[in-house]
């Protein structure tokens, strides 16, 4: 098992987003703005779903890695910290998922 965490990835993304490295994919992607970053996140989500539907564990593993990376890029460019997302998740564990959903304001 790896000791690599999403917090580690978040730190790498932050460093690369502000780097001068012309070869940084992260920097180039983020320079295109939140719309492009969100588009890539959506593409990776769809690819993850397709891999899951095919029951292809290797492909699902690879696509999920891409999905998590692009999710953290979108969080970064949007100014949302992973710790805030984790706190939100922790706050939800005191009730069932159905209770949490029912407590949300109606649209």
Secondary structure, DSSP 8 states (H G I E B T S, - for coil): -----HHHHHHHHHHHHT---TT-HHHHHHHT-HHHHHHHHHHHHHHHHHHHHTT-HHHHHHHHHHHHHHHHHHHHHTT--HHHHHHHHHHHTTS-HHHHHHHS---
